[in-house]
Amino acid sequence: MVGGILPATESRLYASVPVAARRIQITLTPEQRRRLDDLVREQGTSLAAVIRQAVDQFLADEEPDPTLALESTFATMPDLQVPDRDEWDRG
């Protein structure tokens, strides 16, 4: 960095990373690494970008709303045969 300006290669490399980003180190299984490498090739992006996308997606997932789940599934299987309570194994 010269005079607060990143060289062109550095600015392209970190253009999408927030300024407050911090470097971390993780350990992956060989299978996890192989699958991530496959995604990197398919998407034509970097390993870091794929991992950041996965973390963003994981953190964005919210707890399911039980009311919404019930409303969207209630009576969707009207022909479902359910055993009588007396037939349940109370083991």
N, C-alpha and C positions, 0 to 999 in steps of 0.2 A: 504494500500500500504506500503510495506516495502522495503526500499532501492531503490525506483523507479520501483519495480517489482510488478505488480498486482497479487493478489492471483488468483488461477486457476478459481474460480467462477466468479470473476470480469472480467478477460481477455476474457472469453467466452461470457459473457453478453454484453460487449461493443466492441467486436472484429470488427464488421462491421461499427461502428460509427466513423466518422472522429474525430480526436483529438480536433478540434475547435468547435465541436457540442455544442449547448447550450440547456439547458432544457427550455421548454415552458409549459404553461398551457392553455388549451382550454376548451370551454364549448360545449358539444354536446347535441342534442336532444335525447330523449330516443330511437327514431327510428334509428338515426345515430349510436348510441352506439350498439344497437342490431345488426345492419347489420355489423358493424365492428367486433363485437364478433363472428358472424357467419364466417366471413372471417378468423379470427384468428384460429378458430377450423378447418376450411377446409384446411388452409395452414400449420397448425401445427407450427405457429410462434408467435411472440409477437405482442401485440397491437401497440407498438412503431414501430416495423418493418413494419407493414401494413401501418401505417400513413406515415412513411418516404417514402415508395414506392409510395403512392398516391401523396405526395407532389412532388417527383421527376418526376412522370408522368405528373402532372399538369404543372410544370415549363418547361418541355421539349416540350410541345405542342407549336408549332409555328403558327403564323397567316397563314391562307391558302393563297396560291399564286393564285390570280385571273386568271392569264394566264393559269396556269396548270389546274385549275378547268374548264375553258372554253374549253381547248383542250381535256380534258378527257370526257367531256359531250356533246360537240357540235354534233348535228345531231344524238344523240342516240335514239331519239323518232321521227322518220320521219313521223309517222302516227298521231301525236298529232294534234288535231283540236283546233285552236286558233281563238277566235272571231275577227271579223274585228274591227279596231280601232273605227269606227263609232258606234259600239254596246257597247263600254265600258261605264260604268256608270261614268260620269264626276262630280257627285254629289257635 
